[in-house]
């Protein structure tokens, strides 16, 4: 009988444990136990609260880890080898439209840009953008704590002999893609190297697309325009690279050929419009200009207007003979406005441009002279 009692007691306890275990395994949140007694609901609420707190803690830890991993992944993929390769391919296409040749440079392979080594120069705090000194550094991933994180450096310094070298920095400015350019070939009083954003929309748009992981190609109108050009009316005296210093003391270059004009890193294809066609109705070409000749105040100007431009005077380029140190020199006049007023003068060499920086001539009408 004792064994039976023990057996019964054991079975009772075992059954009770099974019931408790079953209740625990099938437990629902307190708000689901609408038909339970008050004591059962209270216990369920307590159990549920403990479980929820544990679940929230685990979930928060998991989400935090996931968020950190996601953030880290996003930061490290701002720039990578695939995007760098895409930029190289894009630059190969773009340089052909510019009739220039560019090389890529990294911290292990610097370019000698007028005696300054890039990109290593970035660490020396000598960089200015729009005349303001900025914090800048080289970055393999685009992540960092500087205003500008430089992802790539391209220059034509090794392939240019006429003091018209270009240096491009492909960077993230506070996370946003920007292409900076300089042609500064000498030291400045502030001991800084001055950059500005490129005005070449093809270049800036292409880089922005690459940063976003999108494709970047040179517009077909640029590559096709040479096959569609018409007879040139550009005077022989204009066909060369010209050098001039602007009001801020920065060197600008303008290169003019039979069918192209390159200024501020942007290339325009020159065409003579056939007949009296309506420019607003013509096929759109953002990198074409229509060219006409005009003699104004004794200067044989070529007047350039956007291919689809419907208003405005456009830009004028012409050559004027002047005297310097008893010798005749050629001065290229860049002008604009309704009166073709001179905005800047250029010379056949950077050295001459430096010597005659700020020089004005009595027989040239400047913007300052406009009524």
Helices and strands as residue ranges (DSSP letters): H 2-25, G 30-32, H 38-76, H 81-98, E 103-105, E 111-113, E 116-118, G 120-124, E 127-129, E 132-133, E 136-138, E 148-155, G 157-159, E 167-173, E 176-182, E 193-197, H 201-211, H 220-228, G 236-238, E 241-245, E 251-256, E 260-263, E 266-271, G 279-281, E 288-296, E 299-306, E 315-324, E 327-336, E 341-346, H 350-355, G 367-369
